[in-house]
Amino acid sequence: MFETKLAYDALSRRIKRFTNHDSQTTYYYYNNNWQVLCEYNASDEFQRWFAYGNYIDEVLMMSTSYAPPLARFYIHDHLYSPAALLLFNGVVLERYEYDAYGACQILDPNFASDADQKSDYANPYTFQGNRLDLLDGGNLKLMSWPYRNYLPDLGRWTQAEKLGIIPNDNRQINPFDVRKQYKDGMNLYKALASNPVRNTDLYGLLCVFREYKENFWLDRILRWGDKKIIKDVLKFLKGQRSRN
C-alpha cells in the first residue's frame, strides 16, 4: 500500500514529506514569501534549491546536488505554468502541457508523450507555478497552493474557502472577516471561478484575473491589502481603460 505523510507549520507551509514505498523523507525550507528555497533529506543532506522571479508563482531555476550538479531553467506560459525545462545552453529536457483545469501532461523534448507521465528530472512545479504531488503510486494528483490544495482532475479545492477565517500572517492578506469567505461565490470549494485558463489565485484565497500589465498591482493587493494601494490601483486601471 502506498502511503504519504505530510507535515505543516503554523502558517500552513508544508515542511515535511514522507513516502513509505521508497522510505524517502524530504524537509522544505522557505523564504518569507511562501516559496521553497531548498530541500534536504532525512540525513540532513542538501538535495536541491530553487530561484524565483518577481511573483510568488514564478519559479525560474532549479539546481540539484546530484553529480554533476546542473542548473535547470523554466519557460512559462501566461499563467506562469512551466511549459518547458531547459539546460543553461537552451537544450530542452522536458515539456509540459495542461488541460483547461490544470491537469499536466508531460512531454519529451520532441513533443511525444512521456511514457510514465512522471518528470524525469523530479520537477515539482506545474500548473500556475504550484507544486504537484503524485500520491497513491501516481494515481492521485494533488497540487499545493499556500493556503489550500487543488485537485486538477476535479478542478476544485480540497478545503473550503479560508479567506477571512484563518489567522493573519503579519502581511494583512487575510484579516478575520467571515463574510469574505463568499468573495468567490457561494460554492466554497470552487476554484479559479471555474475559469482556470483566465484566472489565477496566488494564495488559494481569492481569484483574480491575471493580466500581464496588472500583475505587479494585483500581487501587492493580495500581499498587503493596503487600502491606499487598492485606491491607487483602481485609479490607475481606470486611466488605462480610458486610454484604451
C-alpha positions as CSV (number, residue, x, y, z in Angstrom):
1,M,0.0,0.0,0.0
2,F,1.3,3.5,-0.9
3,E,1.3,6.0,1.9
4,T,2.4,9.6,2.0
5,K,2.6,11.6,5.2
6,L,2.8,15.5,5.1
7,A,3.6,17.8,8.0
8,Y,2.8,21.6,8.1
9,D,3.9,24.5,10.2
10,A,1.6,27.1,11.8
11,L,1.3,29.1,8.6
12,S,0.1,26.1,6.6
13,R,3.5,25.7,4.8
14,R,4.5,22.1,4.2
15,I,7.7,21.4,6.0
16,K,8.0,17.6,5.6
17,R,7.0,14.8,3.2
18,F,7.4,11.1,3.8
19,T,6.6,8.3,1.3
20,N,6.6,4.7,2.5
21,H,7.2,2.9,-0.8
22,D,10.7,4.3,-1.1
23,S,11.2,5.4,2.5
24,Q,12.1,8.9,1.3
25,T,11.8,11.9,3.7
26,T,12.1,15.5,2.4
27,Y,12.3,18.6,4.5
28,Y,11.3,22.0,3.0
29,Y,12.8,25.4,3.9
30,Y,11.0,28.6,2.9
31,N,11.7,32.3,2.4
32,N,9.2,34.8,3.8
33,N,7.2,34.7,0.6
34,W,6.0,31.1,0.9
35,Q,8.5,29.9,-1.7
36,V,10.5,26.7,-1.2
37,L,14.2,27.8,-1.2
38,C,15.8,24.3,-0.7
39,E,15.1,20.7,0.2
40,Y,17.0,18.3,2.5
41,N,16.7,14.6,3.1
42,A,16.3,12.7,6.4
43,S,20.1,12.7,6.8
44,D,20.2,16.5,6.6
45,E,21.9,16.3,3.2
46,F,21.1,19.1,0.8
47,Q,19.1,17.9,-2.3
48,R,18.2,21.0,-4.4
49,W,17.4,24.7,-4.3
50,F,15.1,27.0,-6.3
51,A,15.2,30.6,-7.5
52,Y,12.2,32.7,-8.3
53,G,11.3,35.9,-10.2
54,N,9.1,38.8,-9.2
55,Y,6.0,36.8,-8.3
56,I,5.2,34.1,-5.8
57,D,4.4,31.6,-8.6
58,E,7.3,32.4,-10.9
59,V,9.9,29.7,-10.4
60,L,12.9,30.4,-12.7
61,M,15.6,27.8,-11.8
62,M,16.2,24.5,-10.1
63,S,19.6,23.3,-9.1
64,T,20.4,19.9,-7.6
65,S,23.1,18.3,-5.6
66,Y,23.3,15.3,-7.8
67,A,26.5,14.6,-9.8
68,P,27.1,16.6,-11.8
69,P,25.1,19.4,-10.3
70,L,23.2,21.1,-13.0
71,A,21.0,24.2,-13.1
72,R,17.7,23.8,-14.9
73,F,15.6,26.7,-16.1
74,Y,11.9,27.1,-16.6
75,I,10.0,28.6,-19.5
76,H,6.4,29.7,-18.6
77,D,3.1,30.4,-20.3
78,H,0.8,33.4,-19.5
79,L,-0.3,31.9,-16.1
80,Y,3.3,31.1,-15.1
81,S,2.7,27.4,-15.6
82,P,6.0,25.9,-16.7
83,A,5.9,25.0,-20.4
84,A,9.4,23.5,-20.6
85,L,12.5,22.7,-18.5
86,L,15.9,23.7,-20.1
87,L,19.6,23.4,-19.6
88,F,21.7,26.5,-19.4
89,N,22.5,26.2,-23.1
90,G,18.9,26.1,-24.2
91,V,18.6,22.4,-24.7
92,V,15.0,21.3,-23.8
93,L,14.9,18.5,-21.3
94,E,11.1,18.2,-20.8
95,R,7.9,19.9,-21.9
96,Y,4.6,20.4,-20.2
97,E,1.0,20.9,-21.4
98,Y,-2.2,21.4,-19.5
99,D,-5.9,20.8,-19.9
100,A,-8.4,23.6,-19.0
101,Y,-8.3,22.8,-15.3
102,G,-4.5,22.3,-15.0
103,A,-4.0,18.5,-15.3
104,C,-0.4,18.3,-16.6
105,Q,0.7,16.1,-19.4
106,I,4.5,15.6,-19.5
107,L,6.1,15.5,-23.0
108,D,9.5,14.5,-24.2
109,P,11.6,17.3,-26.0
110,N,10.2,16.1,-29.3
111,F,6.6,16.6,-28.1
112,A,6.0,12.9,-27.7
113,S,4.0,11.9,-24.6
114,D,6.2,10.7,-21.7
115,A,5.8,7.0,-21.1
116,D,5.1,7.0,-17.4
117,Q,3.9,10.7,-17.1
118,K,6.4,11.4,-14.3
119,S,9.0,14.0,-14.6
120,D,12.4,12.5,-15.4
121,Y,14.0,15.5,-13.6
122,A,11.8,15.4,-10.5
123,N,10.3,18.8,-11.4
124,P,7.7,19.6,-8.7
125,Y,6.2,22.7,-10.4
126,T,3.4,22.6,-12.9
127,F,0.1,24.4,-13.3
128,Q,0.2,28.2,-12.4
129,G,3.7,27.6,-10.8
130,N,2.4,25.5,-8.0
131,R,3.7,22.2,-6.7
132,L,2.3,18.8,-7.9
133,D,2.4,15.7,-5.7
134,L,1.8,12.3,-7.2
135,L,0.2,10.2,-4.5
136,D,-1.0,6.6,-4.3
137,G,1.6,5.5,-6.7
138,G,0.8,8.2,-9.2
139,N,-2.9,7.6,-9.2
140,L,-3.8,10.7,-7.3
141,K,-2.6,14.2,-8.4
142,L,-2.7,16.8,-5.7
143,M,-1.5,20.4,-6.1
144,S,-0.4,22.7,-3.3
145,W,-1.3,26.4,-3.1
146,P,-0.1,28.4,0.0
147,Y,-3.4,28.1,1.8
148,R,-5.2,25.3,0.1
149,N,-4.8,22.1,-2.0
150,Y,-6.2,21.7,-5.5
151,L,-7.3,18.6,-7.5
152,P,-6.7,19.3,-11.2
153,D,-8.7,16.2,-12.2
154,L,-11.8,17.6,-10.5
155,G,-11.0,21.3,-10.9
156,R,-11.8,22.2,-7.3
157,W,-10.2,22.9,-4.0
158,T,-10.0,20.1,-1.3
159,Q,-10.7,22.6,1.5
160,A,-13.4,25.2,1.9
161,E,-12.6,28.9,1.3
162,K,-10.3,30.2,4.0
163,L,-10.5,33.9,3.2
164,G,-11.3,35.8,6.4
165,I,-11.3,32.8,8.8
166,I,-7.6,31.9,9.5
167,P,-5.0,33.9,11.5
168,N,-3.2,36.8,9.9
169,D,0.4,36.2,9.0
170,N,1.5,39.8,9.6
171,R,1.1,40.8,5.9
172,Q,-2.6,41.5,6.3
173,I,-3.6,39.4,3.3
174,N,-6.2,37.5,5.4
175,P,-7.7,39.6,8.2
176,F,-10.5,38.0,10.1
177,D,-13.9,38.6,8.4
178,V,-16.1,35.5,7.9
179,R,-18.1,37.3,5.2
180,K,-15.1,37.3,2.9
181,Q,-15.5,33.6,2.6
182,Y,-18.0,34.2,-0.2
183,K,-15.9,36.6,-2.3
184,D,-15.5,33.9,-5.0
185,G,-19.1,32.7,-4.8
186,M,-21.4,30.6,-2.7
187,N,-19.5,27.4,-3.5
188,L,-16.6,27.4,-1.0
189,Y,-14.8,24.7,-3.0
190,K,-15.0,26.3,-6.4
191,A,-11.5,27.1,-7.8
192,L,-10.4,30.0,-10.0
193,A,-14.0,31.0,-10.7
194,S,-14.3,27.9,-12.9
195,N,-12.1,29.6,-15.5
196,P,-8.5,28.5,-14.8
197,V,-7.2,29.5,-18.3
198,R,-8.0,33.1,-17.5
199,N,-7.9,33.4,-13.7
200,T,-5.3,32.8,-11.0
201,D,-5.2,32.6,-7.3
202,L,-1.8,33.4,-5.8
203,Y,-2.5,32.1,-2.3
204,G,-5.6,30.0,-2.6
205,L,-7.7,32.7,-1.0
206,L,-9.0,35.0,-3.8
207,C,-9.4,34.5,-7.5
208,V,-8.2,37.4,-9.7
209,F,-7.9,37.9,-13.5
210,R,-4.3,37.5,-14.5
211,E,-3.3,40.2,-17.0
212,Y,0.3,40.8,-17.6
213,K,0.1,44.6,-17.2
214,E,-1.6,44.4,-13.9
215,N,0.4,41.6,-12.2
216,F,2.5,43.9,-10.1
217,W,-0.5,45.7,-8.7
218,L,-2.6,42.5,-8.1
219,D,0.3,40.9,-6.3
220,R,0.6,43.9,-4.0
221,I,-3.1,44.0,-3.2
222,L,-3.1,40.3,-2.2
223,R,0.1,40.5,-0.2
224,W,-0.6,43.6,1.9
225,G,-4.3,44.5,1.4
226,D,-3.3,48.2,1.8
227,K,-6.4,50.4,1.2
228,K,-4.2,53.2,-0.3
229,I,-2.6,50.8,-2.7
230,I,-6.0,49.5,-3.7
231,K,-7.3,53.1,-4.3
232,D,-4.2,54.0,-6.3
233,V,-4.6,50.8,-8.4
234,L,-8.2,51.4,-9.2
235,K,-7.4,54.9,-10.3
236,F,-4.5,53.6,-12.4
237,L,-6.6,50.9,-14.1
238,K,-9.5,53.4,-14.8
239,G,-6.9,55.6,-16.5
240,Q,-5.6,52.7,-18.5
241,R,-9.1,51.7,-19.7
242,S,-9.9,55.3,-20.7
243,R,-6.8,55.5,-22.8
244,N,-7.5,52.2,-24.5
